[in-house]
Amino acid sequence: MTTTPERLHLDVSGATPRELGLSRGTALRATLPAAYAKYAELFRVLGVSEAHEREGVERVIAALEGWRPQLVEQLAGVAEGAGIELAQVVALNARTEIIALGGRGSSECSTLTAQIGGHRVGVQTWDWHIELDPFWHTHTVTGPGLRYAGLTEQGILSKIGVNEAGLALHFNILGHRGDGPDGVPMHLLSSVVLSECRSVDEAIELIREAPVASSSAFTMLDAQRAVSVEMSPAGVFPIEEVDGSVQRTNHFQHGTPLAEQKSEIYEPDSSERLALVRERLAEGAPAAADELVRVLLSGEGEPPLTCRADMSKTYGERWATLATIITDPDARTIRILDGMPTDAETGAWRTLVA
């Protein structure tokens, strides 16, 4: 385990799923209980009772046992290493699905890809509750399957990342009226995609056979293709790149899941952010990744591509851009800024190689 003054980094490794989990959990033993406690508080604030949380965890475990039981082994290793309950680790990894039980949304992320200098890159802002800022970190994961690197939260196996085969994955939450914790949690699906898939095509094939019961979009890119895959109880719907770019916020773009979208959660904010990104791209294609980051800047009166926490509000309503991410699948790199795009030119970026 290594640290910088700004942010924790974990080197997670193990020859088996349990050993991988033990590696992660042991490294987080001093802080993982506090991370779970803060999430449990958020669940209650957002209307999810302890009983509903426990029931959701049981449903998730049942789905995983029938699809990838080795994920349960890995989560059990995290729990053992950190000295907390398996149910608490599962709840963290299924936080997207458990929060959906409460029916309230959050400000969320903006993502886009572009072809620059003959190859594809992706950029993203990660917006989340500012109270959870102490509980995310960067990691590299070396174990069964492909090595991958990226950003995740404490105890959670994966979020945004790139793997050694040159597949990059960005992550945006969506909301469908059929969402529930009866399938593989999206954060765990991210870990499976990054550890098992060598291309966008392989990733889409894996996602189509996964038991998906909640909603998110994985915007994925490799040397040949970029696509944003909308997942929901209504099915899996790839949104292909147009004019060398894919843009993603937090609403469905395909008509089938859009018909049952929880529009009250992310709209009109999400559509306004997407329109602003597309307006800026229409003015001219960025010539460098740093220029692509500037597309995600927003100022006073503009849709919040860059999100600043309103500290006059309470927990559950204070959303901020916690990190800015650039992926380069050709180079197998992910660059992570601890902060907003406004800090991109002066802040310290951490570069990880898968």
Number of C-alpha atoms within 10 A of each C-alpha: 13 10 11 8 5 9 15 16 19 18 15 22 19 16 11 14 22 21 20 23 28 25 24 31 29 19 21 21 18 11 15 25 19 14 19 19 13 14 19 20 15 19 23 16 17 21 15 22 17 13 9 16 25 17 14 24 26 16 16 25 24 17 20 20 14 11 15 15 14 14 23 21 20 22 29 24 24 33 26 21 20 25 16 17 14 19 19 23 28 26 26 25 26 25 23 22 28 28 24 25 19 17 16 17 20 17 24 25 26 25 28 28 27 27 19 15 10 8 16 22 28 29 27 29 31 26 26 22 19 19 17 17 15 15 19 20 19 24 25 21 26 18 16 14 13 18 19 29 29 29 25 18 21 25 29 23 27 28 24 27 32 32 28 21 21 23 31 35 28 30 27 26 23 28 28 25 19 16 24 23 27 21 24 28 29 27 23 19 23 22 20 20 24 29 23 17 21 18 21 25 16 13 21 21 11 15 19 13 10 16 17 25 23 28 29 25 27 28 28 29 30 25 19 11 17 30 27 29 24 25 26 27 19 20 15 21 21 17 19 16 17 11 9 15 20 21 24 29 27 26 27 30 16 14 10 14 25 18 13 16 22 21 20 12 19 21 16 12 19 23 17 15 24 20 14 18 22 15 12 14 16 9 8 8 16 17 12 13 20 14 11 22 24 16 19 24 18 18 11 6 6 12 20 24 31 25 24 15 17 12 11 7 10 10 15 20 19 19 22 25 25 23 19 27 28 27 31 23 27 19 16 21 24 28 19 24 20 21 21 24 26 16 13 18 11 8 13 14 18 15 16 20 18 23
